[in-house]
Structures are given as structure tokens and as C-alpha cells.
Amino acid sequence: MSSLTVTLPDGSKQTVAAGTRPIDVANSISPRLAADAIVARVDGELQDLTRPLEQDARLEILTARNPEALQVYRHSTAHLLAAAVLELFPETQLGIGPPTDTGFYYDFQRDTKFTPEDLERIEARMQEIQARNLPFERKLTAKQDGLEKYRDDWMKHQLIEERAGDVFSEYTLGPNFIDFCRGPHVPSTEKLKAFKLLSIAGAYWKGDEKNPQLQRIYGTAFFTKKELDEYLHRLEEAKRRDHRKLGQELDLFSIQDLAGPGLIFFHPKGGTIRRLLEDWMRDQYVKRGYSLVYTPHIARSDLWKTSGHYNYYSENMFKRMELDDAEYQLKPMNCPFHILIYRDRLRSYRDLPVRLGELGTVYRYERSGVMHGLLRVRGFTQDDAHIFCTPEQIEDEVVNCLQFAVDTLQTFGFTQYEAELSTWDGGASGKYDGTPELWELGENALKRATSRLNLKVKVSPDEAAFYGPKIDVKLVDAIGRLWQLSTVQFDFTLPRRFGLEYIAEDGKSHQPLMVHRALYGSIERFFGILIEHYAGAFPVWLSPIQAIILPITDKQNDYAQEVKRKLEAIGLRIQVDERSEKVNFKIREAQLQKIPYMLVVGAREAEAGKVSVRHRKHGDQGVKSVAEFLGEIQALVGSKAVTE
């Protein structure tokens, strides 16, 4: 074929010579487009801009405006990192180097540990290589030739053996670097203008603890220095807000080595906040028509066999316990328990919907390497609810769940959120349970519910749980990070496994629809997100100590205690700092503890029955009567205000 036809995104066509490269087509459209181009999409697949076209094709040139282009850009930067490491430390062997949502990493095997100083040298060498404007060149290699070439490089040899076809691609970067890689990549290092190496960590080959441990270097890359600087600023802000650091500084919670990792101890102040979270949720349950239930922490293994968790979820469950009458296990989720409550008596359609809610503690085995403060633990409490209803009721129930989720986010100060609807593959793979009719019913109910609430939703095909479609609501925190939080999930499996029924109007038994619903996700994780969102400075209504009274001298201690009693009488959480320290020292201490209000009382305030009010953010608020201050703080607490 001497010529071929290229179809562009606007439907226009170009006739070009066989072997023409996408970058050539971009240049013919606009030199600016060619300059901005990162990668090509050819017949739906990403390819190098410099890879010749071999047949008629649909062609799209991707620039920095396309998220997929950023992934290619970051993957290329990972190769740049590997090339720099090999120039500086040629004894190193290469693992894998994929892009991530926030940057990239590369795994290396090297006997000597990388140091922070090495990281600086590597980044400087990356800058040098980038300035050489080296091309990323694709080379095809026969599998047997590759296995022979990499016979002394166990990681590459293994990857080629497992992943390569009869012929596979490698990419070179200059005369001394070549790596087994599917690509694609940017045309040359000249494109890679904004990157930063961040950290070094250990990582097992393929994530398996039985494999050798490698050294992983993390980095990030953006199209512009401005974007990179903004991201690095967010990283610094995230460090400042780290809930593990603040949890210790503010005496909120701890993880005790003697008890074991992933198990949370809530200290008195953290316990106060947890109680407020739980009380609010339980009150909402009652107001919204849920019945509160309480269920055990363990059950016979037979229950988990019936639910399917025994066979399909056992790696996430704690080991079985042999007791007198049977084998037992700690519960990894609450749903089978709620099902048993539903099944305990015959239900009529008049009884439905049945909404069972619980703040139930569950236990899941997490590997030591993935646990992370409050965010990933082994024991946690879910605000779990399960709804059993008829097909006619399902859409309203989903609407109510989603509205409940939005109300929860807004109550705790989250005004930005995203929703994601995960659907099935139409049954093509056979990996999903339930009939096409049930999937259509569930997916349509979820779609209509988001429409009724004007909730913007992204549809993710073939991302559903095997037991049914779901909607996940993700919040955006104070520094722009996205957190997975609330979820509403259909379940077509458990009602069938447990033989759930209700008597319908026709007098016959029917299987109810079942919805899983969690809004906090877990108390622990939500608490951690709250700490980081507010950087430990909780809104007044959530603060474990809402005001602290600071006597200037010991002579005002009695008056300080009198003010404390008045404020506590209306339910406020108040402390008095009676230490024989200067008042400025006490103020600094209270500021570090992020207490919303400091009430300074000296001889004049005691004589006049007033307090000198300081706010942790706005500073001196002047002298006020106790009644005046009480009215102001009571209004903030009563309205659950989240701004200061």
C-alpha cells in the first residue's frame, strides 16, 4: 500500500503515504499542534507520535489537555529516572516503572541503599539527560532473543516470560539505556520539563512479601513548572495536616504496639469527637426511618459459608477460632447479621421497606505494609445500613440514601463532592451475579436517583461489584484531595443465598431487593479525613474542648471555675488552666491545642463579671459579659457552623 487514509476526530480525512507518522500529520494540521503533541491515539489505542502508520486509521493527537497524555508523560519520566540511575549506579537492575495518579515510581534492585543525597544526584542527572533531547525509540525484539539477552536479569527475564508475545517492544533512551516496555512514550526528553523526585521506600517484587524486596523511588511530573509547584505546595500542606501527626499532638488517638497494629485507641478528646459523630448519625437514623440494631462481633463459620465470604473473602478475614460447639470467626462486615434479623420473621409487603442501621465494629486482616493511621486499619466501625424493599420502592430508597449522603457531607463542612456510578459489562464476562433484568432495574434506579437530585455522576462501565451496581460519593477536602466516602450498593447475591422473602399483594412469596449503604464509610477513616480537612482545628460544635478559661493569677481561679460552671450548665465543653504560668504562655498552649476560644480572666474581668475573649483564628474579640459570650457560642454549636 503506497498510501493510506487517516480519519481525524472532526470526521475529515487525509490521504498520506504509508509510513507517515502521527507527528507528521499533526505538523500538516498545525505546527502549534505538533509542538503541543504528547501522544497519538490510533484506532482507539495510544501509540508513539513517531510510530509509522501501517494502514487506514482513525487518528487523534493528544496534548496536555487530555488526562491520558499526562499518564504517558509520567511514564516517560519514569524511564528518564531509570536512565539516570543506571548512569550513576550501573550495577542496578530495573524492575517496573509505571505512572500513577499523582506521578510515577520505579523499582530497583541494588545492594546499597539509596540515600536522600542519592536522590538529589539522580534528579540532577535526570535534568542533564533531559537537556540532551534524547529520543524515546521503539525497538521490536523476538521473545526468545529477549529471554537470552536478559538471562542474567531475573526481573526482566520474568516479565518477558510472563507478558511478552512472540515479538515485544523495548524502548531506548540514548545509547546505553534499553527497557522492556509496551509504551507509548513522548517523542524525546525535550518534552519532560517539570518533574521532582520525592521519596524512597521498600517494595516487594509484584507486591508479594514472599518475593525479594526492592527499592522504590517515587516522583511526580507535570506539564508545567507552575503545576508542579502547586502540587509540591499541596504535599507540604498535606504533611502539615497529617492526621497521624495531629492525632498525637492533640492527644486524640493512638495505636499501641503492645495491642497490635491497625487497632485504634481513642483518647478522651478523640472519644468526645467520636461520640458526637455517632450521636449525630444515630439521631439521623431515627429521623429518617431506620431501625437501630446491634449485632455480635463473631459468628459461626457456617454463616460466612452461607454468605459466601468464607470462600471468596477469607484472605481478608481473621483466622478461625475453635470453640466448644463450632468454628467461629470475627465478622468482616455486618450485612449477614442484618439479613438474619430480617429473616427472623415472615415479612409482608406492608412491612417494607425495612431499614436496619448499625454502628457496627468489624475486623479485616490488612497486611502490615498497607495500614495507615486511621485510614487503613484492622478494626473499624461502619455506619452500616441495609434496606430491604420491593422493586416499586427502590428508586425512592436510593434517592433517600443519596440525599442522606449529601446531607452528611454538608453537615461536616464538605461542599464539593463527586459521584461515580459503577455498572456491569452486560453479562459478557460471566463474572457478575444476578439476571439482566435485575441489573437493568438496579442501574436505572441509580441513574434516575442521581437525575432527581441533580447530582453530577460519572459512569464507570464494568466497575461494579460482582453482586450489583453501586454509586460511590467522593468528597473534595480543603486542599483539593479526593476521598472515597459514601457508597450505595445493590446486592443481588445475598438475598438469594439466604432465601429472603416477603409476601406480596398477590399472596405469593417474592425476593426483596437489598441495598447496602454506608455514609461515613467508617468512623475511623472519616475521623482521619476530618482531622486533615480542618488541620485539627475542628468547628466549635465538634471541638473536644470548646473554650478554655485562663486566669491571669491564682486569685481569679474561683471566678474561672464559676464561669466554667455556667458554660457547662448549657452543655459546653470547658476547661480551666489553673497552672501558675504566665497568661501568654497559656494562650500559646491553647493555640497549639487548637481550642476555639480562650477566655482570659483577670481582676477587672472578675470584678465586672466578664471575660476577655480570644479566638484561635481571629485573635482578640474584646471584653464580653458571660451571657453575651454564652449566646454567641451557643448559636455556633446549635447551628453546627463549620466556618469561623
N, C-alpha and C positions, 0 to 999 in steps of 0.2 A: 504494500500500500504506500503510494508516494505522497498521499495527502489524507487528511482526516478532518472531521468536523467537530468543533468544540461548541457546546451549548452553554451560554452564560446564564447567570441567575435571572436576568431580565427576559430570558427567552430568545435573545438574539444569538445568531450563530456566526462562527468564524471558520473559514477553511484554512488550515495550516499544514505545513509539511510534517510528515511523520517524523517523530523525534523532537519536535518542538517542545520546549519546556514551559511549564506554567508561568515561570518568571518572564519568559519572552512574551507570552500572551498578556500578562499584566503590563509590561512595558508598552505594548502596542495600544493598550487602552489608555494608559496614562503613566508617565514617568513617576508621578507622585504615588500612584497606586503601587508601582513596582518598588519604590523606596520604602513604603509602609508595609509591604507584604511580609508575612511571617511564615505561612504555610499554605498549601493548596488542599482543597477538598475535591477529589476526583471520583465521580460516580459514588459519592457518599462517604468515601474513605479519605482520611488525611494522608497526604503524600508530600515529599520534599518539593520545594519550588523548582529545584534543579533536576528532578527526575523526568526523563523524556516521556512524552505521551506516546502510547503504542497503538491506540485505537480511538474511534469516536468516543467522546466522553462529555459528561456534564462537568463543568469546571467552575469552582468558586475560589476566589483569592481571599484568604483570611488575613485580617490586620489586627492591631491591638484592640479593636473594638469587640472582638469575638473571644469569649472565655476559653474556647478550645485552643486558640493561639497562645494564650498565656501558659497553658499546660505544656505545649511544645517548647516554648521559650524556656520554661523552667527545667524541662528535661534536658535541653541542650546545655543549660548552665550546670546541671549535674555532671554532664560529660566534661565540661570545662574544669570543674572541680577535680574529677578523676585524672585528667591530663596533668593538672598542676601537681597533684600528689605523686604521680609517677615520675615527674621530672625531679622533684625534690627527694623522693624516697622510692627509688626504683625497685627495691626489694618487695614492695607492697603488692598484694594480689587484690583484684577487683571483685566485688560482689555485684549488687544491683544498685541502680541509682534512679528511682522513679520521681516524677513530680508529685506534689501533694497539694492540698487545698490552700496551703499558706506558703509553699516554697518547694523545697526538694531535699533529698538526702542521698548519701552514697555510703554503702557498706564496704569496709576494707578489712583485709586480714594482714596484720603486721605485728611482729613480736613485740616491738617497742610501742608503748602507749603514746598516742598523740597528746600534746600539751596545748594550753591556750596560746603559748608562744608559737607553736607549730601552726596553729590556726591563722595567726597573723601572717606568717610566712606564706602559707598556702594561698591566702586571699591575695596577697601582693603578687604571687606568681600567676594567679588567675588574671589579674589586671594586665600583666605583661603579655600573656598568651592572647588575651582579648585584643590587645593593641596590634598583634601581628596579623590580624584579619585572616585567620586560617579557615579554610573551607571545611564544612562537615561533608565528607564524601562517602557515598554508599557503595559498598562492595559486596558482591554475591559470592558465597562460598559453599561448596558441596559439603554435606553433613559429615561424610567420612573424612574429608580433608580437615574439617574443623575439629573433629574429635582427635585426630592425630596431632594437629597443631597445638591443641590445648591439653594434651595428655598430662602435663605436669601442673596444670592449673585446675584444681579439683572443682572449684565453683563454676567456672565457665564450661568445663567438660560436662558437669552435671546438668547445667542449664541447656546446653546444646542437645544433650542426650534426651532430655525431657520435652523441650519446647520446639526444637528446630524441625523443619520439614526436610525433604531431600536436599533442598538448597535454602540457605538462610542468608540474612543480611547482616553485615557488620558496618560500623562507621569508623572512619579515620578522622583524626584531628591533628594535622601535621604529620611529619614523617615517623614519629615514634609512638603514636597512640592509635590503638585499634580496639574496638569493643563489640562483642556480640550484642546486637540491638535491632529491634524491629523498626525503630524510628517512629515518625519522621523527626527531622531537625530543622533548625533555621539554616539558611544558606552558609553563613560564616559567623565567626566570633565577633565580627564588627557589630552585629545586631545586639549583642549582650552587653548592655550599658549600665545596668543598675542591679547589683547583687551584693549580698552580705552573708558571710559565714557566721553562724550563731552559737553552735554548741557541739559538744562531743558526748556520745553516750554509748553504752554497750547494747548490742542487739544480737540475738541468736539467728543463725542462718535459717531462713524461711520461717522465723518466729517460733521455732521448736526448741525447747530447752534441752533436748537430747543432742542437738547439733552444736558445733563449735560456736563460741561467742566471738563476734566481730566487733569492730569499732565503727560506729556510725557518726558521720559528720552531717549536721543539719545546716541548711542555709535557706535563704529566700531570695527571690528575684522579682523585679517589676520592670515594666517598660520604661519608666521614667524615674529619675532620682527623687522627684517630689513624692511619688507614690511610695518609694522605698522609705524615705524619711518619715512619712506619715505612719507607715506600718511599724517602723522601729520605735516611734513615739508611743504607739498603742501597746507595743510589747513592754516598754518601760512602765507604762501606766498599769498594764496587767500585773506586772511584778509587784507594784505598789499595792494593788488591790488583792493580791493572792490570799484566798480565804484561809489557807493553812498558816500563813504568817500572822494575819489579823486575828485568827481564832486563838492563837497563843497569846498575842499582845493584849487582847481584850478579854482573855480568860473565858472563852465561850465553850470550847470543847477540847478534847484530847483523844489521842489514840495510844493506848498503853501497851508497851512491849510485853509485859507480863501476861496480859489478857490475850494478845494476838492482834495481827494486822487486820485492817478493814472493819474493826469493831469500834463504834463511836461512843465516847463518854461525854455526855452533855453536862457541863458545869452549871452552877446555879444561874448565871446570866444567860448562857445559851439555853438552859432549860426553860427560862422565862419566855424567850422568843419562841421556842418550840411549842410551849403551851398556847401561846397566842395564835400560832399558825393552826394548831389542831382545833382549838376552840372555834376559831372563825370557820374552819371547814365543817366541823360538826354542826354548827348553827345553820350553815348554808344547806347541809344535807336535809335537815328537818324542814327548813323553809321551802325547799324545792321538791318535797315529796319522797325523799329517800327514807328507808328504814335502816336504822343503825344496828349493826350486828357485831358480834365478837366471836372469833373462832380460834381454835388451838394453834400452837406453834409446830406441832408434829402430827403425823398421821401414819397409819399402817401403809406399808409399801403397796398394798393392793389398791389403794385409792389412786396412787400415781400410775399404776399399771392401767387402770381403767381410763384415766385421763390421757394417757399416752406419754406423760412426762418421764416415766420410768425408762422407757426405751429411747426416746428422742431427745431428752433433756438431761440425762443422767450425768453428763460431764460437768454440768453447772450445779449439780445438787451435792450436798454434803453426804458423806458416807452413811450407809445404813446402820441402824442400831438394833441389836438383837435384845428384845425384852421378853418377859415371861410368855406372852401369848402370841407374839408375832414379830415380824420385822417392821421397824418404823423408820421414817425419815423426816428431817426438818423440812418445812414447806418452802418451796422456792417462789410460790405465788398463791394468791388467795382464791382464785376462781373455782377450783374444785370444791372448796368449802362452802362457798355461796351457792353452788349448784346443789349440794346436799341439803342445804336449808330450803331451797326452792322445791326440791323433790320430796321433802318430808311429808307433804300432804297433797292431795288432789287439788288442782287449780282449775278454776273456771275462767272463761274469757272475761267475766265481770271482775275478776281479781287483778287482771293485767292492766297496765304494766306493773310488774314487781321490780322495785328498785332497791337493791341491797347495797349498802355502803359501809365501809370499814376503814379505819386507820390500822391496817394490819401489818405486823412485822414479818418479813420474810428473810430467808437466808440463801444466798447463792455463792457457790465457790468461784472466786475470781483469782486468777494467777497473781502472784506477788508483784510481777512486773507491771501490771495494768492498774493496780489500785492507786487512787489519787485523792487523798484527803477525804472530804465529804462527797466528792463527785463520783467515785467508784469504790464501793465498799462491799463487805461480805454480809452484813446485816443491816437492813434498812426498812423503814416503814412507809408503805404506799397508801396514798389516799385512794383506795381502790373501790370501785363500784361496778356492779353488774346489773344489767337491765334485761328483763325477760318480758317480751311483748309480742303482740300479733303483727302480721305484715301491715295491717292498716295503721298501726300506731307508730311504726318505726321511724318515719320521716320526722314527725314531731319530736320524738325522743332524741334523735340525732341533733335537731335544731336546738333543743334544750341543753344538750351536752356541750355543743359548741358555744352557745351563749354563756353557759356556766364557765367555760374555759376563758372566754374573753373577759368576763366579769372578774375572774380570779386574777388575771394578768393586770388589769387596770387597777384593781384594789391595791396591789402591791407595787404600783408605780411603773409598770411596763406598758408603754403606749405604742410601741412598734412590735409587730409580730408578723409571721408568715405562716401560711398553711400549705400542706403538701398532701395530696390525695394519691395513695398508692393503689394501683389496680392490678388485675391479673393479666395473663397472656392469652386469654380466651380459651384456655384449656390445652394449648398446643403442646406444652411440655409434660403435662401429666403430673406436675409437682404440687398442684393446688387441690385442696379438698372442696367438696360442695358442687352442686349442679350448676349449669349455666344459668338456670332460672334464678337461683339464689344469688349468684354473683351479679346478675343484672339488677335484681331488686336492691342488693346492698349498695352497689356503686351508684345507682341512680338516686337512692335516698341520700347518700353523702353529697352528691353533686347538687341536688335540689336544696339541701340544707344550707350549703355554702352560698348558693344563689339567694336564698331568702334572707340571709344575714348580710348580704353584700360583702362577703368575705372573699378576698382575692385568694385564689388557690392555684398551685402548680400541680399538674397531673404527672405522676411518675409511673409509666406503664411497667408492668412486670416487676413491681417492687412491693407488692402486697405480702402480708403474712400468708403462710400456706393455708391458714384456716379462714381467711376472709379479707376483704378490703379494709383500709383504715385511713384516717386523717390524722396527721401529726401537726401540732401547732408549735412553732418555734419562735421564741422571743428574741428581741434585739436588746442587748444591755446598754449601759451608759457609755461604753466605749466602742459600740458597734459590733460586738460579737454576737453570733447566732447560737442559741442554746435550744436543743431539743427538749420539749417540756411536756405539754398536754398531748394525750392521744385518745382517739375514739376508734374502736376496732370492732368489726363484725367477727363473729365466730360461728362457722357452720359445722364445726367438728365436735365440740364438747356436748352440745345438746343431743347429738346423735349418739355419742359414746355413752352418755348417761341415761339415754332413753327418756329425755324430758318431754312432758306432755301438758296440754291443757284441754279442757272440754270446750269446744267452740259452740257457736249458736246452732250449728246443725246437729248437735248432740254427739258428735264424733271426736275422737282424740286427734289432736294436731300437735306438731312440734313447734315450740315457741322460737322466735328469733332471739338471739343473745348478743348483747353489746358489752364489751369491756371498756371501761372509762377511767382514766387517771388524769388529774389536772396538775397537781404539784409534780407528779411523776413519783418522787419520793420526798419525804420530809427532809432527809439529809441533803440530797442534791439541791433541792430548792433553797434550803438554808444556805448552802455554799454559794449558790448563784446570787442570793440576796446580799450576802456579805460583800461579794465582789462588785455587784451593781452599785451599792451605796458606799463602797470603800470602808465599811464598818460603821459609818455614820447613819444609823437606821432612822427612819422617820420617828417622830415623837411617840406615836402610838405603839410602835414596835420596840422602842429602845428599852433595854432591860432596866436601866436607871434613867428616869425622865428628867430629873433635876437633882442637883447636889447642893446642899446648903453649906456655905463656907464661913464659919465665924472668924472674925479678924483676931480676937483674943479669946482666952478661956472664959472671960466674963460674959460672952454672948452665947455660950453653949446652951444654957437653959432656954433662951429665946429661940435658938436654932431648932431645938427639939420641939418647942411649941409650934413653930411654923411647920415642921415636919408632920406633926400630928394632924394639923388642919388639912394639909395636902393629901395625906394618906387617907383621911376620912372620906374623900371622894374617889378613892381607888387609884391614886397616882403612886408611882414607884419612886421613892425618895430616899436619899442618903444624907447623912451629916458627916462632914470631915472634921473631926474634933482634934486632929493631930496638932501638936504645938509647933507648927511650921508657919512660915510667912505666907500671907494670903496669895501672893503672886506665884509661889511655888505650888500651892493648892490649885490655882487656876490652870497652870500648865499641866498638872497631872490630870485634871478633869478634861482638859482639851485632848490630851493623848488618849484618854478613855472614850473620847467622842460622845460625852454626855451632852445632851441638847442644851440644857440650861444650868447656869451656875448662879446661885443666889447668895450674894455676899452680904453679910450682916455685921455691922459694927455698932458702936454705942448709939449713933444717931438713928440708924435703922431700928434698933431695938426699942429706943425711946418713942419713936413715931409709929411703931407697929408696921414697918415697911421692909422691903428687901431691895437691894441693888441688883438688877438683873443683867446678866451677861449671856449672850447666845454664842454657841460654839462657832458659828459661821459669821454672824453679823456684829459680834462684839458687844460693846456697852449699849444696853437698851434703856438705861435710866433707872431712877428710883420709882418703885410702884408699891401700892398697897398690896397686901397679901391677897385680898379679894380680887383686885384687878388682875394680878398675875394668874390667879386661880382660874378666872374666867377665860383668859386668853389660852392657857394650856389645855383647859377642858374642851374648848372649841376645836383645837387641833386634834386632840385624841378622839373626840366624838365623831369628827368628820373623816377620820383616818387620812388626814392630809399627808401627802408624800413629798411635797416641796417645802422648802424653808424660805 
